């Protein structure tokens, strides 16, 4: 006798867990996730083993999605800088309120002491840095940026991007996407050739 098919996929549960993180933050419970997913806490434990394992699966999924965000941005934009800004703004399409961003950041910080969560966060940061650096090098080759050390600039861009997530949650000015773009563009502006300055 074949097992009864699951009405809610793992991907749907992880999407629900991400929404629960944004609405609840570090106080997240299996009940919060279950309410979002339409699955009982017992069902979540049966599927994932524990709250920690569920959240590790969410962290792994988030880290593994980063290359896809950059690949999609490259498909949409011929300009390396436009692709960069689009990819870095991907988070803004999921987190649209300051409270959601604050909860997301608080959850991340609450789990960084855990070696397994930290490993996923570190992998994501390194992957993001590599993608930023590759696009900056392409931008230099295409004449969108002046000759520069793409390695150094990529770290500055990543720092501006990560910092912008926190500062937007504090200042709450405009949309997250506009705020992110503005902060990254401010870093890139001194590297643009004179012909590209507005």
C-alpha positions in Angstrom: 0.0 0.0 0.0 1.5 3.3 -1.1 1.8 6.1 1.5 -0.9 8.9 1.3 0.5 11.8 -0.7 1.4 14.9 1.3 -1.0 17.8 0.6 1.7 20.4 1.6 5.1 20.1 0.1 8.4 20.7 1.9 8.9 23.8 -0.2 5.5 25.2 0.9 6.4 24.5 4.5 9.7 26.3 4.2 8.0 29.2 2.5 5.6 29.3 5.4 8.5 29.1 7.9 10.1 32.1 6.2 6.9 34.1 6.6 6.6 33.1 10.2 10.2 34.2 10.8 9.3 37.6 9.3 6.2 38.0 11.4 7.5 36.5 14.7 11.3 36.7 14.9 13.3 34.8 17.4 10.2 33.8 19.4 9.1 31.6 16.5 7.4 28.3 17.5 6.3 25.3 15.5 2.7 26.5 16.0 3.6 29.7 14.2 4.9 27.8 11.3 2.0 25.4 11.4 -0.5 28.2 11.3 1.2 29.6 8.2 1.5 26.2 6.5 -1.7 24.6 7.4 0.1 21.8 9.1 0.0 20.7 12.7 3.1 21.1 14.9 3.1 17.3 15.2 3.1 17.0 11.4 6.1 19.4 11.2 8.0 17.3 13.7 7.1 14.1 11.7 8.4 15.7 8.5 11.5 17.5 9.8 12.3 16.0 13.2 12.4 19.2 15.2 12.0 22.9 15.1 15.8 23.2 14.8 16.0 20.9 11.9 13.1 22.7 10.2 14.9 26.0 10.6 18.2 24.5 9.4 16.4 23.4 6.3 15.2 26.9 5.8 18.7 28.3 6.3 20.1 25.8 3.8 17.4 26.7 1.3 18.0 30.4 1.7 21.8 30.0 1.2 21.4 27.8 -1.9 19.0 30.2 -3.5 21.6 33.0 -3.8 23.1 31.9 -7.1 19.7 31.7 -8.6 18.9 35.3 -7.7 22.0 36.5 -9.5 21.4 34.2 -12.5 17.9 35.5 -12.9 19.1 39.1 -12.7 21.7 38.4 -15.4 18.9 37.0 -17.6 16.8 40.2 -17.1 19.6 42.8 -17.5 22.3 43.2 -20.1 24.0 45.8 -17.8 26.2 44.2 -15.1 25.4 47.0 -12.7 21.6 46.7 -13.4 21.9 43.0 -12.8 23.8 43.6 -9.5 21.2 46.0 -8.2 18.4 43.7 -9.2 19.9 40.7 -7.5 20.7 42.6 -4.3 17.1 43.9 -4.2 15.7 40.3 -4.3 15.3 40.4 -0.5 13.1 43.5 -0.9 10.6 41.4 -2.8 10.1 39.2 0.2 10.5 41.6 3.1 8.3 44.6 2.7 7.9 46.1 6.1 10.4 47.4 8.7 9.0 45.1 11.4 9.5 42.1 9.1 13.1 43.1 8.4 13.7 43.7 12.2 12.3 40.2 12.9 14.4 38.6 10.1 17.6 40.3 11.4 16.8 39.4 15.0 16.3 35.8 14.1 19.6 35.7 12.2 21.5 37.2 15.1 19.9 34.9 17.6 21.1 31.9 15.7 24.7 32.9 14.7 26.1 31.3 17.9 25.0 27.9 16.5 27.8 26.5 14.3 25.4 24.9 11.8 23.4 28.0 11.3 26.6 30.1 11.1 27.9 27.7 8.4 24.9 28.4 6.2 25.2 32.2 6.8 28.9 32.2 6.0 28.3 30.2 2.8 25.7 32.6 1.7 27.9 35.6 2.5 30.8 34.1 0.5 28.6 33.2 -2.4 27.1 36.7 -2.5 30.5 38.3 -2.3 31.7 36.2 -5.2 28.7 37.1 -7.3 29.1 40.8 -6.6 32.8 40.6 -7.5 32.0 38.9 -10.8 29.5 41.5 -11.8 31.8 44.3 -10.8 34.5 42.9 -13.0 32.1 42.6 -15.9 31.0 46.2 -15.2 34.7 47.3 -15.5 35.2 45.4 -18.7 32.0 46.9 -20.2 33.0 50.5 -19.2 30.3 50.9 -16.7 32.9 51.4 -14.0 36.4 52.8 -14.0 39.4 50.5 -13.5 39.4 49.4 -9.9 40.1 46.6 -7.5 36.9 44.6 -7.9 37.8 42.5 -4.8 38.0 45.5 -2.5 35.0 47.2 -4.0 32.9 44.0 -3.8 33.5 43.9 0.0 32.5 47.5 0.3 29.3 46.9 -1.7 28.4 43.9 0.4 28.9 45.8 3.6 26.7 48.7 2.3 24.1 46.2 1.3 24.1 44.3 4.6 24.1 47.6 6.5 21.2 49.0 4.5 19.0 46.2 5.6 19.5 47.3 9.2 19.3 51.0 8.6 16.1 50.8 6.6 14.5 49.0 9.5 15.5 52.0 11.7 14.9 55.0 9.4 11.8 53.4 7.6 12.1 55.8 4.7 10.6 54.7 1.4 10.7 51.2 0.2 13.4 48.7 1.1 14.2 48.2 -2.5 14.8 52.0 -3.1 16.8 52.2 0.1 19.1 49.3 -0.9 19.6 50.7 -4.4 20.4 54.1 -3.0 23.0 52.9 -0.6 24.7 50.6 -3.2 24.6 53.3 -5.9 26.2 55.8 -3.5 29.1 53.4 -3.1 29.4 52.8 -6.8 29.1 56.4 -7.9 32.7 57.5 -7.4 33.8 54.5 -9.7 31.5 55.5 -12.6 33.2 57.1 -15.6 32.3 60.7 -16.1 30.1 59.9 -19.1 27.8 57.8 -16.8 27.4 60.3 -14.0 23.9 62.0 -14.0 
